[in-house]
Amino acid sequence: MKTQRKIFALLLFFISITIWSQITVSGKVTFKNKALKDINVTLKDTYDGATTDEKGNYSFTTTESGDKVLVFSGSNYEEVEIPVKLEGKDISVPVNMKEQISEINAVVITAGSIEASDKKRAAALLTPLDIYTTAGANGQITSALGYLPGVQKVGESEGLFVRGGTGAETKIFMDGNLINNYFTNSVPGIAGRDRFNTSLFKGNIFSSGGYSAVYGQALSSVLILESVDLPETTSFDFGVSPIFLSANYQKLNKEKTASWGVAGNYSNLGLMGKLFSFNTDFGKYPQGYGFDGNFRIKTKKGGFIKYYGSVDENQMSVGSQSLEPDYDRNKVSLKGNNMYHNLSYRERFGKYLINIGTSYSYNSSNLDFANIKNDTEVNNTKINNKSNYINAKMVVERKVGRNTVRAGFELNNADENMMYGSFEKNYKDLISSGFAETDLIFTNDLSAKIGARTEHSSYLDKWNFAPRAALAYRISKEWTTSLAYGMFYQNPESKYLISNNFDFQRADHYIFQVQKNAEGRNLRFEAFYKKYDKLIKTSSYSDESSTSPNNQYTQFADNNGGGGFAKGIELFWRDKKTFKEFDYWLTYSYLDSKRDFLNYPFSLAPNFASKHTINAVAKKFIMDWKTGFNLSYTYSKGRPYYDIISENGQNVLRNQGKLKDYSGLNFSVNYVPSVGKKDSKSFTVFVLSINNILGNKNVYGFNYSADGASRTAVRPPVNTFVFVGVFVSFGVDKTNDAINNNL
């Protein structure tokens, strides 16, 4: 019993010594005078420590003594180490944390830009798959972008008409290199299609204004396309429909470091023309073929060499009732040829990332206009254009701390030959450009982009200098705001130029944006103002012949005295969360624009600009049915139209008015029978799409007789268009691409 009492007394003695030797370490952790929760506080090289509570307070006991280091660490904050001396007395150690600034956590500048990317980025509002699954887009990138805010519905002409700008004011790039002639050749009143297969690209950035100094020669906007690096595996796929046949083979090596591929397609609208009642009288239905090839090589350092090349040819012939009493009908025939090559190289050398690229484009467009009298062609006028374009570009990028600096140069060489009946002209121009910009990350909540670009045109023999700047601030976890400003220059369109006594056209962009990004939902508001200066003014060259239904081919530049403005607001709302496995987005655009340019006699609202545009897109995939359903709807207020003629050397507005409002409801359904099947050797998707399912008779404009007494409407080739097709793939399971919850 005595022994037990001695042991107990000894234990009490040691416990009392331990308690006596313990001290309490406490304090408060703040950031900008605000309490921080869940900050880890530890004594370095010990197990002693605590975590801050909601008020930022922490407290723990320790038996350590002497010189120690107190460590404070937490997500998104820089680690702090504070030396302390433990001498048997309680101590209080408050600390003020500093934000950990990184490119990943920093707010992203998105003013004027919408990103469609396969990367998991907050800035990406769309995915490449959205392009395929948007009803009415017909698998075309530019058509899908038409369901975003800022893009006007202009069905009679190819191109992206953005925020009061013409289609020529938007430039398109592939892996940094300029694509000239992105659209197929066309005739007046019928828009060309995208030349490039959407599956070539893993993402894109569509900037409707205020874009980077790395790009130029675009008054309104740029579309930046990024091609895929390597295919997932060796594969073969083909598509069959009443409109086209296509096949594509991609070969990936065993090491998965290189690939090559070839593809071909043939299209002919003739069969559909016999099944449907077309508004357009095709003497020869649109038809064409194309081939392309590619190779991609991954370097040992993780860089890429990419090549893409294509050739295509398209033809059509269109007839129309003549508005002139001396003739029965009009006719225009087209034969177009195109070739494109794109080579790019991306590699990291030490601290520097180098992007080098070049592209070459050849295009030939032969148009033959004629009047027909008693089944005989008279007044034949041939308009033949041949063009060669070479683009070369180099961009060097380096990280400087948490900031990024990039600079480079670009060369664009144009060589064009144009025949307008008996009139011939040649156009040669070398545009030399230099640019530099920096991405500045001040804090995770504040970042900026500052840059400038300078260009010299050998044809104009003039220089320009274009400063650009953007700023982004994170208001809260979900809310951000951005501002952007920039000067943008562009040569006048070469088809209008007959001398070099001109200057660069100019547009100044001012953009304000507020955006909310939450899980499954995105709300975006943008307000913009564009001021145009030095737009070209044209007058008529020719004999007022009626052989050409579109006077763009007989207008030539007089001066740079034009100008104008565009201002408006845009809303974008996308929701993938509210309804189970249901994805939709809504957009609204308000545009107020006036221009004095081309043959406008004075400042007018452009005939391609609608004041109000609404888009709605909805998608639903029903797994049990293995079927996806897609809807899209567009409404836009009627655009203005004008009948402008030349009298005594002056442009005169003879007729004007407003078109009826445009509306179109589109529907598509995708059936994927291989969903849920294991070890399937082939993957098939059946597609049915109907454009303008309600059959609305939309009008794009009017053609007038020489005396203005009669006119005909410019309509889409067909009011309601139905597409049926099947796509089969061997080697790559693409069926999940049809499931919306994987978007």
C-alpha positions in Angstrom: 0.0 0.0 0.0 2.9 2.4 0.8 4.4 1.5 -2.5 1.2 2.5 -4.4 1.0 5.8 -2.5 4.6 6.6 -3.5 4.0 5.8 -7.2 0.8 7.9 -7.1 2.7 10.8 -5.4 5.5 10.5 -8.0 2.9 10.7 -10.9 1.3 13.8 -9.3 4.7 15.4 -9.1 5.5 14.8 -12.8 2.0 15.9 -13.8 2.4 19.1 -11.8 5.8 19.8 -13.4 4.3 19.2 -16.9 1.3 21.5 -16.2 3.6 24.1 -14.7 5.9 24.0 -17.7 3.0 24.3 -20.3 2.4 27.7 -21.8 -0.5 29.0 -24.0 0.2 30.5 -27.4 -2.7 32.5 -28.8 -3.5 35.3 -31.1 -5.7 36.6 -34.0 -5.1 36.1 -37.7 -6.4 38.8 -40.1 -6.2 39.9 -43.7 -6.8 43.6 -44.4 -8.2 43.9 -40.9 -10.7 41.1 -41.5 -10.7 37.9 -39.5 -9.5 34.7 -41.3 -11.0 31.3 -40.6 -9.3 27.9 -41.0 -5.7 29.2 -41.0 -3.3 26.5 -39.7 -1.0 27.7 -36.9 1.8 25.3 -35.8 5.2 25.4 -34.0 7.7 24.4 -36.7 9.1 20.8 -36.3 6.5 19.9 -33.6 2.9 18.6 -33.4 1.7 21.5 -31.4 -0.8 23.9 -33.1 -4.4 24.9 -33.8 -6.7 26.3 -36.5 -8.3 29.7 -36.4 -12.1 30.0 -35.6 -14.7 32.2 -37.4 -13.3 35.2 -35.5 -9.8 34.5 -36.6 -8.7 33.5 -33.1 -6.4 30.6 -32.3 -5.0 29.1 -29.1 -3.0 26.0 -28.1 -0.7 24.9 -25.3 2.8 23.6 -25.6 5.6 22.3 -23.4 8.3 23.5 -25.8 10.7 26.1 -24.7 13.5 28.3 -26.2 13.7 29.8 -29.6 11.0 28.4 -31.9 9.2 29.4 -35.2 5.5 29.9 -35.4 4.1 29.0 -38.9 0.8 30.4 -40.3 -0.5 28.8 -43.5 -3.8 28.7 -45.4 -5.2 28.3 -48.9 -4.7 31.4 -51.1 -2.4 33.1 -48.6 1.4 33.3 -48.4 2.9 31.2 -45.6 4.2 33.3 -42.7 6.9 32.3 -40.3 7.4 34.3 -37.0 10.3 33.6 -34.6 9.1 33.3 -31.0 10.9 32.8 -27.6 9.1 30.5 -25.2 10.2 31.2 -21.6 7.4 29.6 -19.5 5.0 32.5 -19.9 1.9 32.7 -22.1 2.4 34.7 -25.3 0.1 36.3 -27.8 1.1 36.5 -31.5 -1.2 38.3 -33.8 -0.5 38.2 -37.6 -1.7 39.9 -40.7 -1.6 37.5 -43.7 -0.7 38.4 -47.3 -2.7 37.1 -50.3 -1.0 34.4 -52.3 -1.0 35.8 -55.8 -0.9 33.2 -58.7 -2.0 33.1 -62.3 -4.4 30.3 -61.5 -6.3 32.2 -58.8 -6.0 35.6 -60.5 -9.1 37.2 -61.9 -9.3 36.8 -65.7 -10.0 39.7 -68.1 -13.0 38.8 -70.2 -14.3 42.1 -71.4 -15.3 41.7 -75.1 -14.4 37.9 -75.2 -16.3 34.7 -75.0 -14.1 31.5 -74.8 -15.1 28.1 -76.0 -12.5 25.7 -74.7 -11.8 22.1 -73.7 -9.8 23.5 -70.8 -11.3 23.8 -67.3 -11.3 27.5 -67.2 -13.8 29.9 -65.6 -13.6 32.1 -68.6 -14.9 29.4 -70.9 -18.6 29.9 -71.3 -19.0 27.3 -74.1 -17.3 24.1 -75.2 -16.4 23.1 -78.7 -19.3 20.5 -78.4 -21.7 23.4 -78.1 -21.1 24.2 -81.7 -22.3 20.7 -82.8 -25.3 20.6 -80.4 -26.7 24.0 -81.2 -29.7 23.6 -83.4 -29.5 25.7 -86.5 -25.7 26.0 -86.4 -25.3 23.1 -88.9 -22.0 22.2 -87.2 -20.4 25.5 -88.3 -18.4 27.6 -85.8 -19.5 31.0 -87.2 -23.2 29.9 -87.3 -23.0 28.8 -83.6 -21.5 32.2 -82.7 -24.6 33.8 -84.2 -26.4 32.6 -81.1 -24.2 34.7 -78.8 -24.8 38.4 -77.9 -23.3 41.0 -80.3 -23.6 39.0 -83.5 -26.1 40.2 -86.1 -28.3 37.9 -88.1 -27.2 38.6 -91.7 -28.3 35.7 -93.9 -27.5 37.0 -97.3 -23.8 37.4 -96.8 -21.1 35.3 -95.2 -19.0 36.7 -92.3 -19.4 37.7 -88.6 -21.2 41.0 -88.4 -20.4 42.2 -84.9 -21.6 45.2 -82.9 -22.4 47.3 -86.0 -19.4 46.2 -88.0 -19.3 44.6 -91.4 -18.4 41.0 -92.0 -15.0 42.2 -93.4 -14.2 43.8 -90.0 -13.8 40.4 -88.3 -10.6 38.4 -88.9 -10.2 34.7 -88.1 -7.0 33.0 -87.0 -5.8 29.4 -86.8 -3.1 28.6 -84.2 -2.2 32.3 -84.4 -2.0 32.5 -88.2 -4.4 34.6 -90.3 -7.0 32.7 -92.4 -7.8 34.5 -95.5 -11.0 33.4 -97.3 -12.3 31.5 -94.4 -15.7 31.1 -96.2 -16.4 29.4 -99.5 -16.9 31.5 -102.6 -20.4 32.7 -103.1 -22.7 34.7 -105.3 -24.6 37.9 -104.3 -27.5 37.2 -101.9 -26.3 33.7 -100.9 -23.9 33.3 -98.0 -20.8 31.2 -98.2 -20.2 28.4 -95.7 -17.3 27.7 -93.3 -14.5 26.0 -95.1 -13.0 24.3 -92.0 -14.4 21.3 -90.2 -15.3 22.1 -86.6 -13.6 18.9 -85.3 -10.2 20.3 -86.3 -10.4 22.7 -83.3 -10.3 22.0 -79.6 -11.4 25.5 -78.6 -11.8 29.1 -79.7 -11.9 32.6 -78.3 -14.4 35.0 -79.9 -13.6 38.6 -79.1 -16.4 41.0 -80.0 -14.1 44.0 -79.2 -11.1 45.2 -77.2 -9.0 42.2 -78.3 -5.2 41.6 -77.7 -2.4 43.6 -79.4 -1.2 40.3 -80.7 -3.9 40.6 -83.4 -4.7 43.4 -85.8 -6.3 44.5 -89.1 -9.8 44.0 -87.7 -12.0 47.0 -86.8 -14.6 45.0 -85.0 -13.6 41.5 -83.7 -11.4 38.5 -84.0 -12.1 34.7 -83.8 -9.1 32.8 -82.6 -9.2 29.1 -83.3 -6.9 26.5 -81.6 -6.4 23.2 -83.4 -6.3 19.9 -81.6 -2.8 18.6 -80.6 -3.0 14.9 -81.1 -6.0 12.5 -81.7 -6.9 10.2 -78.9 -6.1 7.1 -81.0 -6.0 5.9 -84.6 -9.5 6.3 -86.0 -11.6 6.3 -89.1 -15.0 8.0 -89.5 -17.4 8.8 -92.2 -20.7 10.7 -92.7 -23.5 10.1 -95.1 -26.5 12.4 -95.9 -28.5 13.5 -98.9 -26.3 16.6 -99.1 -22.8 15.3 -98.6 -20.4 12.4 -98.2 -17.3 12.7 -96.0 -14.5 10.5 -94.7 -11.6 11.1 -92.3 -8.7 9.0 -91.2 -6.3 9.8 -88.4 -3.2 7.7 -87.6 -1.5 8.0 -84.1 1.9 6.4 -83.6 2.5 3.9 -80.8 4.4 6.3 -78.7 1.6 8.8 -79.0 4.0 11.6 -80.0 3.0 12.1 -83.6 0.0 11.7 -86.0 -1.1 12.2 -89.5 -4.5 12.4 -91.2 -6.3 12.8 -94.4 -10.0 13.7 -95.2 -12.3 14.2 -98.1 -15.8 15.4 -98.8 -18.3 15.9 -101.6 -21.5 18.0 -101.4 -24.4 18.6 -103.7 -27.7 20.3 -102.9 -29.4 18.9 -106.0 -31.3 16.1 -104.3 -32.7 18.4 -101.6 -33.6 20.9 -104.3 -35.9 18.3 -105.9 -37.5 17.5 -102.5 -38.1 21.0 -101.3 -39.5 24.2 -102.8 -36.6 26.6 -103.0 -36.9 30.4 -103.1 -33.7 30.5 -105.2 -33.8 29.3 -108.9 -30.7 27.3 -109.1 -29.6 26.6 -112.7 -26.8 24.5 -111.1 -27.3 23.6 -107.5 -24.4 24.4 -105.1 -21.9 21.6 -105.3 -18.2 21.1 -104.5 -15.5 18.8 -103.1 -12.5 19.2 -100.9 -9.5 17.4 -99.5 -7.3 18.1 -96.5 -4.4 16.6 -94.7 -2.5 17.2 -91.5 0.4 16.1 -89.3 1.2 16.8 -85.7 4.5 16.1 -83.9 5.1 16.4 -80.1 8.7 17.4 -79.4 10.8 16.0 -76.6 10.3 19.3 -74.6 6.5 19.1 -74.9 6.2 21.5 -77.8 4.2 20.9 -81.0 4.8 21.2 -84.7 1.4 21.3 -86.6 0.6 21.4 -90.2 -2.8 21.6 -91.9 -3.5 21.9 -95.7 -6.6 21.9 -97.8 -7.9 22.3 -101.4 -11.5 22.7 -102.5 -13.7 23.7 -105.4 -17.3 24.9 -105.5 -19.8 25.8 -108.2 -23.3 27.1 -108.6 -25.5 29.0 -111.0 -28.5 31.2 -110.1 -31.3 32.6 -112.2 -33.8 35.3 -111.4 -36.6 37.2 -113.1 -35.4 40.4 -114.7 -36.7 43.7 -113.4 -35.9 45.4 -116.7 -38.4 45.3 -119.6 -35.7 44.7 -122.2 -34.7 41.3 -120.7 -36.5 38.2 -119.6 -34.1 36.9 -116.9 -30.8 37.4 -115.2 -28.2 34.8 -114.5 -25.0 34.6 -112.4 -22.6 31.6 -112.4 -19.8 30.9 -110.0 -16.7 28.7 -110.1 -14.4 29.0 -107.1 -11.1 27.3 -106.1 -9.2 27.6 -102.9 -6.0 26.3 -101.3 -4.8 26.8 -97.8 -1.7 25.8 -95.8 -1.0 26.4 -92.1 2.3 25.5 -90.3 2.9 26.3 -86.6 5.7 25.6 -84.1 5.4 26.0 -80.3 8.3 25.3 -78.0 9.7 26.4 -74.6 13.4 27.4 -74.5 14.3 28.0 -70.9 12.3 30.9 -69.6 10.9 31.7 -73.1 7.9 30.3 -74.9 8.2 30.7 -78.7 5.3 30.5 -81.1 6.2 30.7 -84.8 3.8 30.2 -87.6 3.0 30.8 -91.3 0.0 30.4 -93.5 -0.6 30.6 -97.3 -3.9 31.1 -99.1 -4.7 31.0 -102.7 -8.3 31.8 -103.9 -9.9 32.1 -107.3 -13.4 33.3 -107.8 -14.9 33.5 -111.3 -18.4 35.1 -111.6 -20.2 35.4 -114.8 -23.2 37.8 -114.9 -25.6 37.9 -117.9 -29.0 39.1 -119.0 -31.2 36.6 -120.9 -33.4 37.6 -123.8 -35.3 35.0 -125.9 -33.1 32.3 -124.3 -30.0 34.0 -125.4 -27.4 35.4 -123.0 -26.4 39.0 -123.6 -24.4 41.7 -121.8 -22.1 39.1 -120.3 -19.9 40.6 -117.6 -17.1 38.5 -116.1 -15.7 39.3 -112.7 -12.6 37.3 -111.9 -10.6 37.6 -108.8 -7.3 35.7 -108.0 -5.5 36.3 -104.8 -2.4 35.0 -103.0 -1.8 35.7 -99.3 1.2 34.9 -97.1 1.1 35.4 -93.3 4.1 34.9 -91.0 4.2 35.5 -87.3 6.4 35.1 -84.3 5.4 35.6 -80.6 7.9 35.4 -77.7 6.5 35.0 -74.2 8.2 35.0 -70.8 7.1 34.9 -67.2 8.5 37.7 -65.1 7.5 36.8 -61.5 3.7 36.3 -61.6 3.4 38.5 -64.7 3.6 37.6 -68.4 5.3 39.6 -71.1 4.9 38.8 -74.8 6.1 40.5 -77.9 6.6 39.7 -81.6 6.1 40.7 -85.2 3.8 39.8 -88.1 4.0 40.0 -91.9 1.0 39.9 -94.2 1.6 39.9 -97.9 -1.3 40.3 -100.4 -1.1 39.9 -104.2 -4.4 40.2 -106.0 -5.5 40.4 -109.6 -9.1 41.6 -110.2 -10.9 41.7 -113.6 -14.2 43.7 -113.7 -15.3 43.1 -117.3 -12.7 45.0 -119.4 -11.3 46.8 -116.3 -8.3 45.2 -114.6 -6.4 46.2 -111.5 -3.6 44.7 -109.4 -3.2 45.1 -105.7 0.0 44.4 -103.8 0.5 45.2 -100.2 2.9 44.1 -97.4 1.7 44.9 -93.9 4.5 44.8 -91.4 3.5 44.7 -87.7 5.2 44.8 -84.3 3.4 44.3 -81.0 4.1 44.0 -77.3 1.9 43.5 -74.2 2.0 42.4 -70.6 -0.4 40.6 -68.3 -0.1 42.2 -64.9 -1.4 40.4 -61.8 -1.5 42.9 -58.9 -3.5 40.7 -56.6 -5.8 37.7 -57.1 -8.6 40.2 -57.4 -7.0 42.8 -59.7 -5.2 42.2 -63.0 -4.5 44.2 -66.2 -3.4 43.8 -69.8 -1.5 46.6 -71.4 -0.2 46.5 -74.9 0.4 48.3 -78.2 0.6 47.4 -81.8 2.2 49.3 -84.8 1.7 48.5 -88.5 3.0 49.7 -91.8 1.2 49.2 -95.1 3.4 49.4 -98.2 0.4 50.1 -100.4 -0.8 53.0 -98.3 2.7 54.0 -97.3 1.6 54.8 -93.8 2.2 53.8 -90.2 -0.3 53.4 -87.4 0.1 53.0 -83.6 -2.6 51.3 -81.6 -2.5 51.3 -77.7 -4.7 48.9 -75.9 -5.5 48.3 -72.2 -7.9 46.2 -70.1 -8.5 45.9 -66.4 -10.3 43.2 -64.4 -11.4 43.3 -60.7 -13.0 40.5 -58.7 -15.9 42.1 -56.6 -16.6 38.9 -54.7 -16.1 35.1 -55.1 -18.6 35.0 -58.0 -18.8 38.5 -59.3 -16.1 40.2 -61.5 -16.0 43.3 -63.6 -13.8 44.3 -66.5 -13.0 47.4 -68.6 -11.3 47.4 -72.0 -10.1 50.2 -74.3 -8.2 50.1 -77.6 -7.5 51.6 -81.0 -7.9 49.3 -84.0 -6.9 49.9 -87.6 -7.7 48.2 -90.8 -6.8 48.7 -94.5 -9.8 49.6 -96.7 -11.1 46.6 -98.5 -8.9 46.1 -101.6 -11.9 45.5 -103.9 -12.8 49.2 -103.6 -9.3 50.6 -104.1 -8.1 52.0 -107.4 -5.3 54.2 -106.0 -3.1 54.4 -102.8 -4.3 57.9 -101.8 -6.0 56.5 -98.6 -5.3 55.9 -95.0 -6.1 53.2 -92.4 -9.7 53.0 -91.3 -9.9 53.3 -87.5 -12.2 52.2 -84.7 -11.9 53.0 -80.9 -13.5 50.5 -78.6 -14.8 51.2 -75.0 -16.2 48.1 -73.2 -17.6 47.6 -69.6 -18.5 44.2 -68.3 -20.0 42.7 -65.2 -20.1 38.9 -64.9 -21.2 36.3 -62.3 -19.8 32.8 -62.5 -21.4 30.3 -60.1 -21.5 26.5 -60.3 -23.6 25.7 -63.4 -24.7 29.2 -64.0 -23.3 32.3 -65.7 -24.7 35.8 -66.0 -22.9 38.4 -68.1 -23.7 42.1 -68.9 -21.7 44.2 -71.3 -22.0 47.8 -72.5 -19.9 49.1 -75.4 -19.2 52.1 -77.5 -17.3 52.1 -80.8 -16.3 55.3 -82.7 -15.4 54.9 -86.4 -13.1 57.2 -88.3 -11.7 57.4 -91.8 -14.1 54.9 -93.3 -13.9 54.8 -97.1 -16.5 56.5 -99.3 -17.3 55.1 -102.7 -18.9 56.1 -106.0 -20.1 54.1 -108.9 -17.9 53.0 -111.8 -19.7 51.5 -114.8 -22.5 52.0 -117.2 -25.4 51.4 -114.8 -25.8 48.0 -116.5 -28.2 45.6 -114.9 -26.0 42.6 -115.3 -24.7 42.8 -111.7 -27.4 42.5 -109.1 -24.9 43.6 -106.4 -23.2 47.0 -106.8 -20.3 46.0 -104.5 -18.5 45.0 -107.7 -18.9 48.4 -109.4 -18.1 50.7 -106.4 -14.7 52.2 -106.0 -13.2 54.3 -103.2 -13.2 58.1 -103.4 -11.9 59.2 -100.0 -11.4 58.3 -96.3 -14.0 60.9 -95.2 -16.5 58.4 -93.6 -17.2 57.8 -90.0 -19.8 56.5 -87.6 -20.5 54.9 -84.2 -22.0 51.9 -82.6 -23.2 51.6 -79.0 -25.3 49.1 -77.1 -25.8 46.7 -74.3 -25.7 42.9 -74.2 -26.9 40.2 -71.8 -26.0 36.5 -71.6 -27.5 34.0 -69.2 -26.6 30.3 -69.2 -28.0 27.8 -66.7 -27.0 24.1 -66.4 -28.1 23.6 -62.8 -31.7 24.6 -62.3 -33.2 21.7 -64.3 -31.7 18.2 -64.1 -29.7 17.4 -67.3 -31.1 20.4 -69.0 -28.9 23.2 -70.4 -30.1 26.5 -71.8 -28.9 30.0 -72.5 -30.6 33.3 -73.3 -29.1 36.4 -74.9 -30.3 39.9 -75.6 -28.5 42.6 -77.7 -29.4 46.2 -78.2 -27.5 48.0 -80.9 -27.7 51.7 -81.9 -25.4 52.4 -84.9 -25.0 54.9 -87.7 -22.5 55.1 -90.5 -21.5 57.3 -93.3 -19.5 54.9 -95.5 -19.3 53.3 -98.9 -22.0 54.8 -101.1 -24.2 56.1 -98.3 -25.1 59.7 -99.2 -25.1 60.6 -95.5 -25.1 59.0 -92.1 -27.5 56.1 -91.9 -28.2 53.1 -89.7 -26.3 50.2 -91.5 -28.5 47.8 -93.5 -26.9 44.9 -91.7 -27.7 46.2 -88.1 -30.8 45.3 -86.1 -31.6 47.3 -83.0 -32.9 44.3 -80.9 -31.8 40.7 -81.1 -32.9 37.8 -78.9 -31.5 34.3 -78.9 -32.6 31.2 -76.9 -30.8 27.9 -77.0 -31.9 24.7 -75.1 -30.5 21.2 -74.9 -31.6 18.0 -73.2 -30.2 14.5 -73.4 -32.4 11.6 -72.2 -30.2 8.7 -71.4 -32.9 6.1 -71.4 -33.8 7.0 -74.9 -30.1 7.5 -75.9 -31.3 10.7 -77.6 -30.5 14.3 -77.4 -33.0 17.1 -78.2 -31.9 20.6 -79.2 -33.8 23.8 -79.8 -32.7 27.3 -80.8 -34.7 30.5 -81.5 -33.7 33.8 -82.9 -35.7 37.0 -83.1 -34.4 40.3 -84.5 -36.0 43.6 -85.2 -36.3 44.4 -88.9 -33.2 45.9 -90.4 -33.2 49.0 -92.6 -32.9 48.7 -96.4 -31.9 51.3 -98.9 -32.0 51.8 -102.7 -29.0 54.0 -103.4 -28.1 55.1 -106.9 -25.6 57.5 -108.5 -26.9 60.7 -110.2 -24.6 63.2 -111.7 -21.7 61.8 -109.8 -23.5 62.0 -106.4 -24.9 59.1 -104.3 -28.7 59.5 -103.9 -31.0 57.7 -101.6 -34.0 56.8 -103.8 -35.9 54.3 -101.6 -35.7 53.2 -98.0 -37.7 51.3 -95.3 -37.6 48.6 -92.7 -37.6 44.9 -93.3 -40.1 42.7 -91.5 -38.8 41.3 -88.2 -36.7 38.2 -88.5 -37.5 35.0 -86.5 -36.5 31.4 -86.8 -37.1 28.3 -84.6 -34.7 25.4 -85.2 -34.8 21.8 -83.9 -32.4 18.9 -84.0 -32.3 15.4 -82.5 -29.3 13.1 -82.1 -29.8 9.4 -81.6 -26.8 7.5 -80.2 -27.5 3.7 -80.1 -24.0 2.9 -78.8 -24.5 4.7 -75.5 -24.2 2.2 -72.6 -22.7 -0.6 -74.8 -19.4 -2.0 -73.7 -16.6 -2.9 -76.1 -18.4 -1.5 -79.1 -16.2 -1.6 -82.3 -18.1 1.3 -83.9 -19.9 4.4 -82.7 -22.8 5.8 -84.6 -24.8 9.0 -84.3 -28.0 9.6 -86.3 -28.9 13.3 -86.8 -32.1 15.0 -87.8 -32.3 18.8 -87.9 -34.9 21.2 -89.2 -34.0 24.9 -89.7 -36.9 27.4 -89.4 -39.3 24.7 -88.5 -42.3 27.1 -88.5 -41.6 28.1 -92.1 -41.3 31.9 -91.5 -40.8 33.8 -94.8 -37.8 35.9 -93.8 -36.5 38.7 -96.1 -32.9 39.9 -96.2 -33.3 42.9 -98.5 -34.4 44.0 -102.0 -33.0 44.3 -105.5 -34.3 47.3 -107.5 -34.9 47.9 -111.2 -32.8 50.7 -112.8 -35.7 53.2 -112.5 -36.6 52.1 -109.0 -40.2 51.2 -110.0 -40.0 47.5 -109.2 -38.1 45.3 -106.8 -37.6 41.7 -105.8 -37.0 40.4 -102.3 -33.7 38.7 -101.3 -34.7 35.6 -99.4 -32.9 32.5 -98.0 -32.6 29.8 -100.6 -35.2 27.8 -98.8 -37.6 28.7 -96.0 -37.5 25.4 -94.1 -34.5 23.1 -94.5 -34.3 19.5 -93.3 -31.1 17.6 -92.8 -30.8 13.9 -92.2 -27.4 12.2 -91.7 -25.5 9.4 -90.1 -22.0 9.6 -88.7 -20.0 6.5 -88.0 -16.6 6.4 -86.1 -14.2 3.4 -85.7 -11.6 3.6 -83.1 -12.8 6.6 -81.0 -15.9 6.6 -78.8 -17.5 9.9 -79.5 -20.9 9.1 -78.2 -20.4 10.9 -74.9 -20.1 14.1 -77.0 -23.9 14.0 -77.4 -24.6 13.9 -73.7 -25.2 17.4 -72.4 -24.2 16.8 -68.8 -20.7 16.2 -70.1 -20.6 19.6 -71.9 
